[in-house]
Amino acid sequence: MGYQIYNADCFEWLTLREAASVEAIVTDPPFGVREFEALDLGKKRAGRGGNWRIPPAMGGSVRQPLPRFSTVTPTEIAGLEAFFERFGRLCLRVLVPGGHLIIANTPLLSDVMYAGLRNAGLDKRGELVRIVKTIRGGDRPRFAEAEFPDVSAMPRGHWEPWGVFRAPLARGETVAHSLRTRGVGALRRPSRDVPFSDVIPRPGPRRKSGPSPTTRA
């Protein structure tokens, strides 16, 4: 099956799409939004942090900067919810009834993202848990590590949430009818005897891959 790659602003691209023309959207967006503003991107490139955590090199390897989602202010949280409500409305317009949106996020801000997507009119259908070890959290209190050696300021991250949303079916319509008429509305089982699970196991031996386009911005 062929495919096309578009280098575009997703808000502009979705606005130009025909209504009810997309069967599914799977996306890994910016979670806090602030980290991609010019000021913070400049600080990241200068290696001075800002809203980005610049982790130290380990074993000679320079690790990629990661956003500090714990520094988001109440005003920025309100803006973030509005951001994802706007995004959700565009997704709702282009998705066929019963089409899914599966969206990655962070445990620190998932409630804000989900609120925006619900406000947009999408139905939350669950949450996928991707088992993955991250470098987020688990640290002792900053500048007081020796004083409090037996505590962590927040849990160490070992999972990543992916929200599962669905464009509402027509009033009175069943999933079976949506599957018969549009081929959407449900998630494929691995086999007839195994249901679709909300846990994505950690993969086997780690394979070398390039940095995420998000952290490379």
N, C-alpha and C positions, 0 to 999 in steps of 0.2 A: 504494500500500500504506500503510495507517495505521501509526501508531507511538504509543508512550506514553513519557513522560519521568517517571522516578522520582527524587525527591530523598530519598536514603536512604543509610545506611551499607552499603557493598557486602557486608561480612561478614554483616550481619543479613539483607540482601535475598537473598543467595545461599542462606543457610540455610533460608529459607522457600520457595524454589523447589522444584518437583517434580523428583525425580531424573531424569536423562537427558531433559531437556526443552528444552535449548538446543543449537542447531546450531553456533554460533560466538560467540566473545568477542573483541572488539578493544578494547584499553584502554591508556590513557596514565596510569599510576599515579604516586604519589610514589615517587622512586627511593631516597632515603636515609632516609625516614620521620622522622628526628630533626628535620628542618627544619619539620615541622608540629606539633611539641610546643609547648605554651603559652609556654615561656620564649623559644624562638627566634622564634616568631611575634611576641611582644611586642617583641623587639629589632628585628625587621624593620620593624614599624610605626613604631618610634621612629627608624629610619634609622641604627641603630648596628650593624648586621650580625649578630653572633652567627654562626650557621651560614649566614647569607645574605650574599651579596656585593652590596653596594649600588654599582652602577656609576655613574660620574660622568655628568652631562648632556653631550650632544654636540650641537652645532649648535642649542642651545635645546630639544632634545628630552630629556625625562626618561626614562631607560630602566628597564625592570622589574628588580627584584632577582632574582638567581639563586642557588640553593643552592650552598654550597661543599662538594661531595662529597668533596674531598680531605681534609677535616678529620674524617671519620668514624673513630671509634676501633675497636680490635679487638672490644671488647664490643658496640658498636653494630653492627658487621658481623655478628656472631653473631646478634644480635637481628633484623637485617634478613633473614638467611637463613631464620630461623624464621617471620618475617612472611610471606614469599613461599611457604614451604612450606604454611602454614595457608591462604593464599589459593589456592594450587594445588590443595589437597585439596577445597576448596569448588567450584572450577571443574571438577575432575574428576568430582565427584558430579553436577553439573547438565548437563555436556556429554554428548551422545549419543556412543557409541563412534564414533571417526573425526572427531568435531567438533574444530575448531581453536581454540586460544588464540593470538592475535597481540598481543604486549605490548611497548610502548616502554620503553626504558631508557637508560642512559648508559654509555659505554665504561669509565668508572671503576668501576662497580659491577655491570656485566652478569654477571660470573662468579658473584657472590653471588646475584643474582636467579635465574639459571639453575640453580644448585645447589639452591636451595629448591624450584623447580618440578619438577626431576627427582626430588628426594626425595619429592615429593607423588605421583609415579607417572605424570606426563605425559611423553610421548615428544618429545624435541627433534627437529624436522624441518628445521632450518635457521635462517637469520637474514637479515632484510631490512636493507639498508643504504639509509637515506634521506639523500641528498646535501643538506646544509644547512649554511650558514656560521653558526657560533655565535660568541659572545664568550668562550667558555671556552678557557683555555690560551693558550700562545704568549708570555706575558709574561716579561720579564727577572726575575731574582731580586729579590724585594721588598726595598726599602730599599737595594739595591745595584745599581740599574739602570745608573748611570754607570760603576761598576767592572767590570761584566760586560755590555757593550752588544751582544756578538755571540753570546749564547746565549738559549735559551728554557727556562724551568723545567720545562715540559711541552709536548707538542704542541698546536698550535692545533686546535680541533675543526672539522672540515668534514663530519662525517657523524653520523648518529644510528642506533643499532642497534634493531631490532625483532625480538624472539625469536619464532620460529614453533614452537609446540608442538601436539601432537595427543593427544586422548584415545585410549588404546590400543584397537585393534580386538579383537574377540573372538578367542580362541585359534584359530589355524588359518584365520581369516577373511582374505580378500584385499581390497585396495582396490576392485577391481571389484565384489565382492559388496556392500561397504558402499555404493558409489555406487548400485547397483541397488535396494537395500532401503531406504536411509535418505537417499540423495542427498548424502552427506558423505564425507570421507576424502581429498579431493584439492583442489588449487587451480586455478581456472579459467585457462586460457591466454588471452592477448590475441587470438590467432587460431590456427587449426590449424597454421600454419607457424611460429609463434613460441611458445616455451615460457614458462612463468611464470618471471620473472627475480627474483634476489635483490637487485637494485639498483633503487632508485626515483630516477629522474633529478631533478635540481633543476628546479623549475617555471620558467615563463617570467617575464615582468615581475612584480615583486612587487606584490601587491594589498594594500590597506589592510585590516587586520583588528584585532579587539579583542585584548587581552592574554589569555594562556592562563589558564584557571580555576585551574591549579596555582599559578602565580606570583602570582595575585591573592588567594590565600587569606590 
